[in-house]
Amino acid sequence: MKRENEKDLKSLSKKEEEIMSCFWKKGALFVREVVEMLPDPKPHFNTVSTFVRGLESKGWLAHETFGSTYRYFPVVEVSEYRRTSLSKLVNHLFGNSYLSCVSALLKDEKISVEELRELIEEVEKQRPKTEEK
């Protein structure tokens, strides 16, 4: 689901992100299935249910009714979450400069020169043919 305004998405806490990752991996789930997917020690069903309802109210999940229970499903794709999270990070920590971000990764040796070359190749592949002329 593409949002008209990325700012409509509220940030996720670590626990919310952990719960959303269950939905991004499996799709539609009942709360009990989410509980089963979470690492030990398992949180209580009611705790997970509260988080899931909160994620729905924030616009991350929606539900369909099955008798007296709900099956929840993600309405925000993981790719959109990654993109908006990265954008916020670069804006906040690097003054909206992706170059500064990549430079920091190079300086801290979090990305190798070979990986940087791969990134450049990827960018060149995605560049429209009209720009090459």
C-alpha positions in Angstrom: 0.0 0.0 0.0 1.5 3.3 -1.1 0.9 6.2 1.2 0.3 9.7 -0.1 2.4 11.2 2.6 5.3 9.2 4.2 4.9 11.3 7.4 1.5 9.5 7.9 3.5 6.5 9.2 4.3 6.7 12.9 7.6 5.3 14.0 7.9 1.7 15.3 9.3 0.7 18.6 11.7 -2.2 18.7 8.8 -4.5 19.9 6.5 -3.2 17.3 9.1 -3.8 14.6 9.6 -7.3 15.9 5.9 -8.0 15.6 5.7 -6.4 12.2 8.5 -8.6 11.0 6.3 -11.6 11.7 3.6 -10.2 9.4 6.2 -9.3 6.7 7.5 -12.8 6.8 4.2 -14.7 6.8 1.4 -12.3 5.7 -1.9 -12.6 7.5 -1.8 -14.0 11.0 -3.9 -14.5 14.1 -2.4 -13.1 17.3 -1.7 -16.6 18.6 0.4 -17.3 15.5 2.4 -14.1 16.2 3.0 -15.2 19.8 4.3 -18.6 18.4 6.8 -16.8 16.1 8.3 -14.6 18.7 11.4 -15.7 20.5 11.5 -17.1 24.1 10.5 -16.1 26.6 7.2 -15.8 24.8 5.2 -12.7 25.7 1.6 -13.1 27.0 -1.1 -13.4 24.4 -2.8 -10.2 25.8 0.5 -8.2 25.5 0.9 -9.2 21.9 -2.8 -8.5 21.2 -2.4 -5.0 22.6 0.6 -4.3 20.4 -1.2 -5.7 17.3 -4.2 -3.4 18.0 -1.8 -0.5 18.4 -0.2 -1.3 15.1 -3.6 -1.3 13.5 -4.5 2.0 15.0 -1.2 3.5 13.7 -2.0 2.2 10.1 0.5 -0.6 9.9 -2.0 -3.5 10.1 -5.6 -4.1 9.1 -7.8 -7.1 10.0 -10.5 -9.4 8.7 -13.0 -11.1 10.9 -13.2 -14.8 11.4 -16.1 -15.6 13.7 -15.2 -13.9 17.0 -11.6 -13.4 16.2 -9.5 -11.3 13.9 -6.8 -12.2 11.4 -4.4 -9.3 10.9 -2.4 -8.5 7.8 0.2 -5.8 6.9 -0.9 -2.8 5.0 2.6 -1.3 4.8 5.2 -3.3 2.9 8.6 -3.9 4.4 10.3 -2.2 1.4 8.3 1.0 2.2 9.3 0.8 5.9 13.0 0.4 5.0 12.8 3.3 2.5 11.1 5.7 4.9 13.3 4.6 7.8 16.5 5.1 5.8 15.2 8.5 4.6 14.5 9.6 8.1 17.9 8.4 9.3 19.8 10.1 6.5 17.8 13.3 7.0 18.3 13.4 10.8 21.9 12.2 11.1 23.4 13.3 7.8 21.6 16.5 6.9 19.7 14.7 4.1 23.0 13.9 2.4 23.2 10.3 1.2 26.8 11.0 0.1 27.7 11.8 3.8 26.0 8.6 4.9 27.9 6.4 2.4 31.2 8.3 3.3 30.6 7.5 7.0 30.1 3.9 6.1 33.3 3.8 4.2 35.3 5.6 7.0 33.9 3.2 9.6 34.7 0.3 7.3 31.1 -0.9 7.3 31.2 -1.0 3.6 34.1 -2.2 1.4 35.4 -0.6 -1.7 34.2 -3.7 -3.6 30.7 -3.3 -2.2 30.8 0.4 -3.2 31.7 -0.6 -6.8 28.8 -3.0 -6.8 26.5 -0.1 -5.6 27.8 2.1 -8.4 27.1 -0.7 -11.0 23.6 -1.1 -9.6 23.0 2.7 -9.9 24.3 2.7 -13.5 22.0 -0.2 -14.4 19.0 1.6 -13.0 19.8 4.9 -14.7 17.4 5.5 -17.7 18.9 5.0 -21.1 18.0 8.6 -22.1 20.6 9.9 -19.5 23.4 7.9 -21.2 23.2 9.9 -24.5 
